[in-house]
Amino acid sequence: MNIAYILNSTISNGGATKVFMNMLDMLMPMGVRPFVVLPDRKGIYAELTQRGITTLVLTYRASVYPYAVSTKQKALFLPRLSARIIANSRAGRQLESFLRDNAIDIVHSNTSVVRIGYDAARRLGIPHIYHIREYADKIGYHYLPNKRSFRRQLSHDTYTICITKDIQRYYQQQGKPSSRVIYDGVFSAMTTMPAPLDGDYFLFAGRIQPAKGLDYLLQAYKTYTGSNAHPLPLKVAGDCSDTLYYHKQMQFLKENNLEALVTFLGDCDNIYELMRQARALIVPTPFEGFGFCMPEAMQQGCLVIGRNTSGTKEQLDNALMMENQEIALRYDTVDQLAERLADVTVTPPSHFAPMKERAFRVVNQLYTREAHAKNILQFYHDILHEKNS
């Protein structure tokens, strides 16, 4: 079957991009022929073309309102909004021709904030899937023209894949035959947990932007260092996608004399090694759709300290039902996170070995590439069967 995938980003180390590439690796041997639509020629574009996958690069943006926080952004809001609408309209027409020329069976938008795939598929009568990965309006995205309009799309004209049950509930898709909950495929299944390496630091892994909650972590880290004579350093691994936010965090570190303890590593190719060396990975995201780094860390044998909310909570709750014991340390407030950091600092790592083993077992059952691809392919078959019946 011919499937057109519409991507929002080409960033190689982004969670949605990793899942997408994992999915292609599994689906192509199963008979799926991918056609990938990209917003630029960066990141994974070269890899896709080297593998002989048909690509189409168009100028389009997410179908959300531009940011308007700074004075400059506010002054440019209307011009940027107009340019975005015009670019997306032009890209939609080009996409329509591409879909028609390549006899596409299903259009699969890899995120909910890109609309050009939905519009083109609807005009051609091709089934369309929104892969909903985010609590969009909770993390700074606002659908064009509004959230009500987006929900109307979900009610009548499209299928949905939701990466957690909570996201499915949030978009009112629960109980609908047109919607499936399919957890992301993070890695291939492993039988043995990697041996931990000797490292004494806490790790944050994620983009430097408000949605990932680094500011929340730094507040807790300030409290933690203020009450510990020998605090563990904190390493921050991830690219900066919001420079204003980054500079605010740097100012916070400077004002609280934390600059020597917190290291920004940027985008890292050795993230698994960093996880194996870390005393614990911290997940502070307030509205995490799924949280790619958490199962990655667990498969690498790294202890996780996770915020008890959204997709992080759902993963921990799933594990609690499976194992009857926790697989990570949870927290609900900044002060609780500071307490967890302090506890991990003074507790021998061997104490957490049973928790790490449970976590390893759970993620190797729920979040493998094999299970993810199998569920995606079955959904494709069900959609085409419904269309043809």
KEKEDREN-953041 format. One line per field, with one value per residue (C-alpha): residue number from 1; residue in one letter; x, y, z. Coordinates in nm, 2 decimals. Example, Ala and Ser with C-alpha at 12.3 -4.5 7.8 and 13.67 -1.06 7.14 Angstrom:
timar 1,2 $
balo a,s $
east 1.23,1.37 $
north -0.45,-0.11 $
up 0.78,0.71 $
END
This chain:
timar 1,2,3,4,5,6,7,8,9,10,11,12,13,14,15,16,17,18,19,20,21,22,23,24,25,26,27,28,29,30,31,32,33,34,35,36,37,38,39,40,41,42,43,44,45,46,47,48,49,50,51,52,53,54,55,56,57,58,59,60,61,62,63,64,65,66,67,68,69,70,71,72,73,74,75,76,77,78,79,80,81,82,83,84,85,86,87,88,89,90,91,92,93,94,95,96,97,98,99,100,101,102,103,104,105,106,107,108,109,110,111,112,113,114,115,116,117,118,119,120,121,122,123,124,125,126,127,128,129,130,131,132,133,134,135,136,137,138,139,140,141,142,143,144,145,146,147,148,149,150,151,152,153,154,155,156,157,158,159,160,161,162,163,164,165,166,167,168,169,170,171,172,173,174,175,176,177,178,179,180,181,182,183,184,185,186,187,188,189,190,191,192,193,194,195,196,197,198,199,200,201,202,203,204,205,206,207,208,209,210,211,212,213,214,215,216,217,218,219,220,221,222,223,224,225,226,227,228,229,230,231,232,233,234,235,236,237,238,239,240,241,242,243,244,245,246,247,248,249,250,251,252,253,254,255,256,257,258,259,260,261,262,263,264,265,266,267,268,269,270,271,272,273,274,275,276,277,278,279,280,281,282,283,284,285,286,287,288,289,290,291,292,293,294,295,296,297,298,299,300,301,302,303,304,305,306,307,308,309,310,311,312,313,314,315,316,317,318,319,320,321,322,323,324,325,326,327,328,329,330,331,332,333,334,335,336,337,338,339,340,341,342,343,344,345,346,347,348,349,350,351,352,353,354,355,356,357,358,359,360,361,362,363,364,365,366,367,368,369,370,371,372,373,374,375,376,377,378,379,380,381,382,383,384,385,386,387,388,389 $
balo m,n,i,a,y,i,l,n,s,t,i,s,n,g,g,a,t,k,v,f,m,n,m,l,d,m,l,m,p,m,g,v,r,p,f,v,v,l,p,d,r,k,g,i,y,a,e,l,t,q,r,g,i,t,t,l,v,l,t,y,r,a,s,v,y,p,y,a,v,s,t,k,q,k,a,l,f,l,p,r,l,s,a,r,i,i,a,n,s,r,a,g,r,q,l,e,s,f,l,r,d,n,a,i,d,i,v,h,s,n,t,s,v,v,r,i,g,y,d,a,a,r,r,l,g,i,p,h,i,y,h,i,r,e,y,a,d,k,i,g,y,h,y,l,p,n,k,r,s,f,r,r,q,l,s,h,d,t,y,t,i,c,i,t,k,d,i,q,r,y,y,q,q,q,g,k,p,s,s,r,v,i,y,d,g,v,f,s,a,m,t,t,m,p,a,p,l,d,g,d,y,f,l,f,a,g,r,i,q,p,a,k,g,l,d,y,l,l,q,a,y,k,t,y,t,g,s,n,a,h,p,l,p,l,k,v,a,g,d,c,s,d,t,l,y,y,h,k,q,m,q,f,l,k,e,n,n,l,e,a,l,v,t,f,l,g,d,c,d,n,i,y,e,l,m,r,q,a,r,a,l,i,v,p,t,p,f,e,g,f,g,f,c,m,p,e,a,m,q,q,g,c,l,v,i,g,r,n,t,s,g,t,k,e,q,l,d,n,a,l,m,m,e,n,q,e,i,a,l,r,y,d,t,v,d,q,l,a,e,r,l,a,d,v,t,v,t,p,p,s,h,f,a,p,m,k,e,r,a,f,r,v,v,n,q,l,y,t,r,e,a,h,a,k,n,i,l,q,f,y,h,d,i,l,h,e,k,n,s $
east 0.00,0.11,0.12,0.20,0.35,0.33,0.60,0.61,0.99,1.30,1.50,1.68,1.67,1.32,1.09,0.83,1.11,1.27,0.93,0.86,1.20,1.15,0.81,0.94,1.21,0.94,0.66,0.86,0.94,0.57,0.47,0.42,0.56,0.63,0.61,0.74,0.64,0.89,0.90,1.28,1.59,1.75,1.78,1.65,1.60,1.94,1.88,1.54,1.67,1.98,1.74,1.55,1.23,1.03,1.02,0.85,0.98,0.72,0.71,0.45,0.42,0.21,-0.15,-0.13,-0.11,0.25,0.40,0.34,0.54,0.80,0.74,0.89,0.67,0.36,0.44,0.50,0.20,-0.04,0.22,0.35,0.00,-0.09,0.23,0.16,-0.19,-0.07,0.22,0.00,-0.26,0.00,0.16,-0.18,-0.24,0.11,0.05,-0.28,-0.11,0.16,-0.10,-0.30,0.01,0.14,-0.19,-0.18,-0.40,-0.38,-0.24,-0.08,-0.01,0.26,0.13,-0.20,-0.07,-0.01,-0.33,-0.22,-0.25,-0.60,-0.72,-0.56,-0.68,-1.04,-1.05,-0.93,-1.14,-0.84,-0.85,-0.66,-0.50,-0.40,-0.13,-0.20,0.11,0.06,-0.17,-0.13,-0.30,-0.14,0.21,0.18,0.01,-0.33,-0.50,-0.61,-0.87,-0.96,-0.97,-1.34,-1.27,-1.00,-1.24,-1.49,-1.23,-1.18,-1.56,-1.63,-1.35,-1.05,-0.91,-0.69,-0.40,-0.35,-0.02,-0.18,-0.53,-0.51,-0.46,-0.75,-0.97,-0.84,-0.95,-1.28,-1.19,-1.24,-1.49,-1.48,-1.41,-1.21,-0.96,-0.69,-0.44,-0.10,0.20,0.51,0.77,1.09,1.33,1.36,1.30,1.60,1.64,1.91,1.94,2.27,2.51,2.51,2.83,2.99,2.85,2.74,2.51,2.14,2.03,1.76,1.70,1.48,1.45,1.52,1.17,0.89,0.69,0.97,0.97,1.34,1.25,1.05,1.35,1.59,1.36,1.37,1.74,1.79,1.61,1.80,2.15,2.06,2.01,2.28,2.65,2.76,2.49,2.52,2.57,2.30,2.36,2.11,2.11,1.90,1.90,1.77,1.45,1.37,1.66,1.46,1.36,1.72,1.86,1.60,1.72,2.09,2.00,1.83,2.14,2.36,2.13,2.14,2.51,2.43,2.63,2.92,2.68,2.46,2.61,2.43,2.55,2.34,2.21,2.39,2.45,2.56,2.24,2.22,2.57,2.47,2.16,2.37,2.61,2.34,2.23,1.88,1.69,1.45,1.12,0.97,0.74,0.40,0.19,0.40,0.22,0.42,0.77,1.02,1.32,1.16,1.13,1.46,1.63,1.45,1.57,1.92,1.89,1.87,1.65,1.37,1.23,0.90,0.64,0.30,0.10,-0.02,0.16,0.43,0.17,-0.01,0.31,0.38,0.02,0.03,0.35,0.20,-0.09,0.15,0.41,0.21,0.51,0.64,0.90,1.01,1.01,0.71,0.66,0.38,0.54,0.87,0.94,0.87,1.11,1.38,1.32,1.36,1.69,1.81,1.70,1.87,2.19,2.23,2.09,2.32,2.24,2.21,1.89,1.71,1.82,1.49,1.30,1.52,1.47,1.09,1.11,1.32,1.07,0.77,0.91,1.03,0.67,0.48,0.70,0.88,0.91,0.76,0.44,0.40,0.44,0.21,-0.07,-0.02,-0.03,-0.35,-0.51,-0.42,-0.58,-0.89,-0.92,-0.88,-1.12,-1.38,-1.33,-1.36,-1.66 $
north 0.00,0.36,0.58,0.95,1.08,1.45,1.56,1.87,1.87,1.70,1.73,1.40,1.36,1.48,1.22,1.22,1.19,0.90,0.71,0.79,0.65,0.34,0.29,0.31,0.05,-0.19,-0.12,-0.12,-0.49,-0.55,-0.41,-0.04,0.20,0.54,0.88,1.14,1.51,1.74,2.12,2.15,1.96,1.94,1.66,1.33,1.44,1.31,0.97,0.93,1.02,0.79,0.50,0.57,0.68,0.92,1.26,1.59,1.92,2.19,2.53,2.49,2.56,2.42,2.53,2.73,3.09,3.24,3.32,3.67,3.71,3.97,4.32,4.22,3.90,4.10,4.36,4.09,3.87,3.96,3.96,3.62,3.48,3.59,3.45,3.12,3.09,3.17,2.92,2.64,2.70,2.68,2.38,2.21,2.24,2.10,1.82,1.74,1.68,1.47,1.24,1.20,1.13,0.86,0.68,0.73,0.50,0.67,1.01,0.99,1.33,1.26,1.53,1.71,2.06,2.02,2.05,2.04,1.66,1.66,1.92,1.76,1.41,1.53,1.70,1.37,1.14,0.96,0.84,1.06,0.99,1.25,1.10,1.31,1.34,1.66,1.86,2.14,2.43,2.33,2.37,2.70,2.58,2.73,2.57,2.77,2.90,2.75,2.43,2.38,2.37,2.10,1.89,1.91,1.76,1.47,1.42,1.37,1.35,1.17,0.88,0.93,0.76,0.88,0.80,0.77,0.71,1.05,1.23,1.03,1.15,1.51,1.52,1.34,1.04,0.76,0.49,0.59,0.31,0.57,0.62,0.39,0.43,0.31,0.37,0.49,0.23,0.34,0.06,-0.31,-0.55,-0.65,-0.95,-0.82,-0.48,-0.30,-0.28,0.07,0.28,0.47,0.83,1.07,1.32,1.39,1.41,1.61,1.50,1.71,2.03,2.36,2.50,2.58,2.26,2.04,2.19,2.26,2.57,2.35,2.12,2.41,2.54,2.20,2.18,2.51,2.38,2.05,2.22,2.45,2.17,1.93,1.98,1.77,1.79,1.59,1.80,1.83,1.77,1.91,1.72,1.87,2.13,2.48,2.56,2.88,3.11,3.35,3.07,2.94,3.28,3.30,2.97,3.09,3.40,3.19,2.98,3.29,3.46,3.14,3.06,2.73,2.78,2.55,2.27,2.27,2.18,2.23,1.96,2.06,1.79,1.46,1.15,0.95,0.99,0.62,0.63,0.94,0.76,0.46,0.68,0.90,0.85,0.93,1.08,1.36,1.40,1.74,1.79,1.93,1.80,1.53,1.35,1.03,1.11,0.93,0.97,0.79,0.44,0.50,0.56,0.26,0.03,0.15,0.07,0.43,0.52,0.77,1.04,1.13,1.40,1.24,1.39,1.34,1.08,1.02,0.93,0.70,0.50,0.47,0.36,0.10,-0.04,-0.04,-0.26,-0.49,-0.53,-0.43,-0.21,0.12,0.14,0.49,0.76,0.99,1.35,1.61,1.93,2.12,2.04,1.67,1.66,1.82,1.55,1.28,1.43,1.43,1.07,0.94,1.13,0.96,0.61,0.35,0.29,-0.09,-0.01,0.08,-0.22,-0.41,-0.10,-0.07,-0.43,-0.39,-0.08,-0.27,-0.55,-0.32,-0.10,-0.41,-0.53,-0.20,0.03,-0.18,-0.10,-0.44,-0.39,-0.03,-0.13,-0.43,-0.21,0.07,-0.18,-0.34,0.01,0.07,-0.26,-0.18,0.17,0.04,-0.25,0.00,0.22,-0.07,-0.24 $
up 0.00,-0.08,0.24,0.23,0.56,0.64,0.88,1.09,1.15,1.01,1.34,1.37,1.75,1.80,1.96,1.68,1.42,1.59,1.62,1.25,1.13,1.35,1.20,0.85,0.93,1.04,0.79,0.47,0.48,0.55,0.22,0.30,0.03,0.20,0.04,0.28,0.27,0.45,0.53,0.46,0.34,0.69,0.94,0.81,0.45,0.34,0.50,0.34,-0.01,0.04,0.11,-0.21,-0.04,-0.25,-0.08,-0.15,0.01,0.04,0.21,0.49,0.85,1.14,1.12,1.45,1.53,1.53,1.87,2.00,2.33,2.26,2.12,1.79,1.77,1.84,1.57,1.32,1.42,1.14,0.86,0.98,1.01,0.66,0.52,0.70,0.56,0.20,0.22,0.35,0.09,-0.19,-0.04,-0.01,-0.38,-0.46,-0.22,-0.39,-0.72,-0.56,-0.39,-0.71,-0.92,-0.68,-0.62,-0.25,-0.04,0.30,0.41,0.75,0.92,1.18,1.41,1.48,1.41,1.03,0.83,0.47,0.45,0.59,0.34,0.04,0.13,0.19,-0.16,-0.32,-0.11,0.04,0.40,0.64,0.98,1.24,1.46,1.78,1.99,2.18,2.41,2.16,2.34,2.67,2.53,2.34,2.01,1.91,1.62,1.32,1.32,1.66,1.86,1.79,1.42,1.47,1.68,1.40,1.17,1.41,1.44,1.07,0.83,0.97,1.16,1.47,1.63,1.99,2.16,2.50,2.64,2.81,2.48,2.33,2.61,2.58,2.22,2.29,2.07,2.32,2.22,1.85,1.59,1.39,1.68,1.82,2.10,1.98,2.21,2.03,1.92,2.09,2.04,1.94,2.22,2.44,2.67,2.89,3.06,2.98,3.28,3.44,3.41,3.69,3.69,3.95,3.80,3.72,3.36,3.18,2.81,2.59,2.39,2.57,2.55,2.80,2.71,2.85,3.20,3.25,3.45,3.69,3.73,3.80,4.07,4.24,4.18,4.36,4.66,4.65,4.63,4.91,5.16,5.04,5.12,4.82,4.55,4.23,3.92,3.65,3.28,3.03,2.69,2.41,2.14,2.21,2.02,2.22,2.28,2.49,2.73,2.73,2.83,3.11,3.25,3.23,3.42,3.69,3.72,3.75,4.01,4.22,4.18,4.01,3.69,3.80,3.87,3.56,3.22,2.89,2.65,2.34,2.10,2.19,1.98,2.28,2.48,2.57,2.72,2.92,3.05,3.16,3.35,3.51,3.87,3.75,3.45,3.55,3.36,3.45,3.15,3.27,2.97,2.82,2.53,2.57,2.68,2.46,2.69,2.98,2.82,2.65,2.99,3.14,2.87,2.93,3.31,3.42,3.72,3.63,3.85,3.67,3.71,3.80,3.52,3.16,2.95,3.21,3.47,3.22,3.15,3.53,3.60,3.32,3.48,3.82,3.70,3.53,3.81,4.12,4.21,4.09,3.81,3.88,4.15,4.11,4.23,4.21,4.33,4.31,4.67,4.62,4.32,4.54,4.80,4.53,4.42,4.78,4.84,4.53,4.62,4.96,4.87,4.72,4.35,4.43,4.63,4.31,4.11,4.15,4.03,3.73,3.64,3.66,3.44,3.19,3.17,3.12,2.85,2.65,2.65,2.58,2.37,2.11,1.74,1.66,1.86,1.73,1.36,1.39,1.54,1.28,0.99,1.13,1.14,0.78,0.68,0.87,0.72,0.36,0.43,0.55,0.25,0.00,0.17 $
END
